[in-house]
Amino acid sequence: NNYGDWAKMYLAGGNLKKSLFWGAIAGAVLFVMDIMNTVMYYKNGGTPMAEMEILLVGRSLIYFFPFLILAEEFLWRGIMFSSMIDRGINGHLTVFLTAIFYTLNHFAVAPVGMFERALMAMMAFPIGIIGGYIVLKTKNLWGSVLLHAITMISMLLDIFVIPKLIFG
């Protein structure tokens, strides 16, 4: 049945409530850390992520974020993660490897400069590790989706709101 197939990829079943709880907690912690780091970055002479702003607004890619989050989470912590666990690969190794692939994907995918790619990859790694452990412990990926969504909101604030507050 379809429910069984969804559950095998952690899209259904498991402990949804626990998954969402830890996704919200981890998302809130990363949100605060990201905003604090961004404010310090700008106050110490950092420049806004102009290329990302052009990519997101100029090409209207900002509207694809909800689909992007779902696609990435279904791929890395749904299909790939569950396949590795099903094949008997150690859970900790599965978390690490899927986080590495997720990070490399963020480094490689956006058509922006290397500095902005590196910033995305640095944020992707903890999301991958934490999201992976949420899935490993709850057998449900919706907490990882929530974590990812919260961090995407912080990234949008990093790009569009914080520079305006700091630079006027």
N, C-alpha and C positions, 0 to 999 in steps of 0.2 A: 504494500500500500504506500501511498505518497508520504504519509506521516513518518513511516519507518525510514524512507529515503531521506527526508528532511532531517530526521533525528540523527542519522549516521553522519551528516555533515554539520551537526550541532546547530541547525537552524530551528529545530523544535526539540522539545524534551529537555532533559537535564534540569538544572535549577535556575530558571529564568529570574526569579526574584533575587537570588544571591548574585547572579551574573550582573543584573542591572545595578544592584547596590554597589558592588565593587567597581563597576564601570563609572558610576557617578562619583564615587569617592576619588578614584584615581584620576578621573577627568578633572575634577575640581582642583586637586593638588597640582597637576601638570598645567592647568589653566593659570593658576596663581604664579607658578614658577615662570611660565612663559611670559606673562605680562611683566613681571618684575625684571626678568632678563632683558626684555625688549626696551623697557624704560631706561635701564642702565646702559644698554647698547647705544641708544640714541643720545643720552646725556653725555656719553663719553666720545661723541663725535661720529657715531655710526650714521650711515646714510639709509634712507628708506629703500625698501625693496621695490625699486621702480620697475624692473623687468616683470616681476610678478604682478604688479598692479596693471601694467599694460596687458599682460597675458589674460588676467582675470576679467578686467573691465573691457579693454579694447576688443577682445575676442569673445566677450560674453561667456567665458567659461565658468564664471562664478555660479551660474545657474545649474551647472552639472555636478556641483559638489555633493548633493545628497546621493546621486547615482554613483558617483566616484567612490564615496565612502562604502556604500553597499557592495559595489563590485570588488573593491580591494579586500574588504573583510570576508566576503564569500570566497574569494580566491585564496588568500593567504591563511586565514584562520578557519575557513570552512572546508574547502576542497583539499588544499594541500595539507593542512594540519591533520584533518581527520584521516586522510589517506596514509600519512606517516604513522599515526597512532595505530590504525588498523593493521599495518604491516609490522607492528611490534617494535617500532623505533621508540627509544626511551623518551618519556615526556619532556624532560628538561632539554634534551638534545633537539627535540621537535620544536619547542618554544624558541630556542636559540637559532636554529637554522631558518625557520620561517621568519623570524625577526630580521635576520641578516638579509634574506632575499627581499623582504619588504623594504628594508632600508636601501638596498642597492637599487630597487625599482624607483624609489623616490629620488635617488641620486641621478638616475639615468633618464627619467621620463620627461621632465619639464624642459621645454625649449628656452631656458634662461641660462645666465652665466654660471660659472662653476661655484662662485661664492654663494649665490642664492640656492643652488642645488645642495651645497654642503649644509646650509642652514636647514633645509627641508630634511635632509638625511639625518642630521643630528636630532631633530625632533621625532623622526620616524622610529628610530631605534628604541627609545623607551616605550613608545606606544606599542611597538611590536612585542617587546618583552612582557610588558604589563598585560596587554590584550591577550597574549598567548597564555599567560598563567591564569587569567580569568577563564578562558575557554578550557584549559586543562583541568582546572578545579571544579568548574560548574557543568562542563559538557554542553555549554550553551554560548553562542557567540554574540548575543545581543548586547551584553555588557561591553564587549570590545567595540561594537558598533557605536554605542553611546560614548565611550571614551574617545573614539576617533572623532565623532561629531563635535564634542566639547572642545577638543584641541583644534579642530578646523575653525571653530568660532574664535578661539584665541588668535589664530593666525590671521583671520580677517581683521580683527582689532589691531594686530601688529602692523598690518599693511595700511589700513584705511583710517583708523581712529587715532591711535597713539601718536603717529607723526604730526597730525594736525594739532593735538593737544600740546605737544612739546614745541613744535616749530611755529605754531600759530596759523 
